[in-house]
């Protein structure tokens, strides 16, 4: 990172976050900051609570206690209308892509605009759809069905749908899971390009070390429900701490 954290603007601030499911403590006094323009990877083993964390950030899961501030709004204490407005500024790429199988690619991309009641002419909607598809190099798929596309193409379409609202923050949930090595590298490169083009801030949830190495400006390691360590990839890779070393072996 080019500047110290003291000079950067925080766009997400998570303080003392707790979340349990029965006796299972998933988040246990978790603290984290995301700074403007930053690409931050949250690294953890499968089932460690990474996906729960980002679902808490956008209000899909309610934590037991703690605070989450997103773009100056207290996510845990705003009404549904304000929460929906906030979500237009935060793109969420689901691990499963969450495309609608019964809709064409065009209809899938139009859906966020309709859902958030954004008043646009059909020509404006068409323009946004094609711009989003151009961003991911898939303009020719606009009238296809998701079932006609490969896994990597569906991931790109899901990213295009997320980008259509031009969010200030992107949340990526295991963006390379289920993809072959070459396609994974293409998705990582695309994420970096999008971040640079639109100056978005990003949290990437993953246990894919190649994704961590290539995409992260900063890494936060989630262990036992806590933000156990933070630093650059190279800094953490050189750590002598056994709990950190296990990720880099």
N, C-alpha and C positions, 0 to 999 in steps of 0.2 A: 504494500500500500504506500502511496506517495506522501500521505500526511499522517500525523499522529491522530489517534482517535479523539483527542481533545478538540481538534479543529474541524471534525466531521459532524454532520447533522445526522442524528439518529432517526430512522424512519420506522423501526420496530424496536420497542423496548419491552422485554419480558422480565418480570421481577417476582421472585419467590413463588414460582408456579408449582402447584401440586395437583396430581391427578392419579386416583386409584380406581381399579376395577375389582371390587371385593377386597381381598387381602393382597392383591397385586399392586404394588406401588410402581406406577409407570413413570411419573414425573415427581421428583422429590426435592423441592427447593431448587428448581431449575431457573437459571438467570442467563440472559443473552441480549445483546444489542446487534441490530443490523444497521449499517451506516449507508448513507445516500451514495448510489452508484457502485456499491460493493457487491461482489459475488461471494457469498458465504456458504460453505458446505457444513451441514451437520452430519457427522459420521458416527455410525453406531452399528452394532450387530443387529441381525434380523430380530424383530420382536422387542427391541430395546426402548421403543416409545417414540421413534422419530416421526412416524406418520400421525400419531396422536398429537404431537407437538404442533404440527402445521395445521391440523384440523382445529385445534384450540385457537390458533392465531386468527382464523377466519370465521370462528363462531359455529363450526359444525359440531364441536364437542365442547361442553362446559367443564372447565377445570373445577376442582374442589375449592381452591383458593389461590390467591396471587393476583397479579395485574398484567395486562397486555395492552400496550399502547401502540396503535398503528396509525401513522401519519397524523399524530396529534389527537387521536380519538381513543377513548377508553373502551375497548371492544366488549368488556364484560359488563358495562353499565350504559349501553346505548340501546334504544328501542329498535324494533325490526326494520323500520323504514331507514333509519340512519345506518344500520348494519348493512342493508342492501346497497346503500349508496357507497359505503366504504368498500364493499366487495367489487364494485365496478373499477376500483383503483388497484385491486390486488388480483392478479391472474393466478389461477391454480391449475397446474397440469397434473391430473390424477394419474396414479400408477397404471390404472386400467384403461386410461384414455377417456372413458365415459362418453364415447360417441353414441348417438342414437341410431341403431341399426335400421330403423324404418324410415330414416330421413336421408336424403341425398347429402353430399358434402356441402352444397350450397345452403340447404336448409339447416344443417348442423351449425354452420357459421353464422347464419342469420339469427339463430335461436337466442344468443345472449343479448342482441339488440332488441328483440321482441320482449324478452323476459324483463329487461330493465326499462321498458317503455321509452326507449330513446326515439324521439320523433325525427325521422328522416324520410326523405323521398325514396322511392324504389331505386332511382338512379344513384342516390347517395349510398344506399345499402349495397347495391351491386358493386360500386366502387370500392367500398370497404372490404367486401368479400374477396374481390380480385387482388386487392393490395395485400391482404393477409395471406392469400395463397401464393402470391409472388414472393413474399418473405420466406416461404418454406419451399419454393421451387416446385409447386404442384398445381399450377393454374389449370392444367389439362384435366384435373380430376373433378372439376366443379360440379359436374352432373352425374358423377358416379356414386355408387353406394359404398359404405364402409367395407362391406364384405368383399368388394372387388379389389381391395387394396392390401398390400403386404403389411406386416406388423410395423415396420419402420415408417411406411407411408401413413399409417393410421396415427402413429405418434406425432408425425409432422402436422397432420390435420388437426389433431387435438391442440397442438401448440398454436396453430393458426387461429383456431377458434378462441383460444385464450387471449391472443394478441389483438383481436378485432376491437376490443374496448380500449386499447392502448394503455394498459395498466402501468402504474408507477413502480409497482413491486411485482415480482414473479416468484411463485412458490412451486418448486418442482419436487414431486414425490416419486423417488426411485425412477428417474427418467430413462435409464438404460436397462432396467430389468426386463428380461425376456428377449432382448435383442442380441443379434450376433455381434462379434467384435467390430466389424467394419461399420455396421449400421450404428452401433453405439458411438463410435468416433464421429460419425456424421452428425448425430444428434447433439453431441457435446460441442462440436464446432458451430452448429446452428445456434445453440443457446448463447455462446459467446458473441456471435455476430449480432444477435437480437439485442443483447445487453448493451453492446457498444453503439448500435444504431439508435436505440431509443433511450439510452442512459437509464435503464431500469436497474433497480436494486433487486438482488436475488438471494433466496434461501434454497439450497439444493439439498434434499434429503437423500442419502445414498449409503450403501456399503460397498460400492464399486470403486476400488482404489484408483483405477485409471481415470474415472470421472473426477475423483478428488484431486488427483495430480494435475489434470488439465484445466479444470474449471474453477478451482478455488483460489481466491485471493487470501482468504482466511478460512481456517478449519476449526470447528468446535466439536469436541468429542463427547458424546453422550454415553455415560457409564453409570449404572445404578441410579438412573433417574436424574442425574445432575450433569451440569456442564463441567466435566472433569478437567478439561484442558482446552486451551485456545492457542492458535498460532498459525504461521504459514505451514504449508505442507513440508517444506524442507526442515523447518525448525522442529516440528513434531517427529519427523522421521528420525532425527538424530537424538531423540530423547532416550534416556536410560531407564525410564519408568516402564516396568513390565506391562502395566495395563495399557500404555500407549503403544509400546513395541508390538503388541499382538496384532495390531492393524497393519503393520508395515512389513511383516514377515513374508 
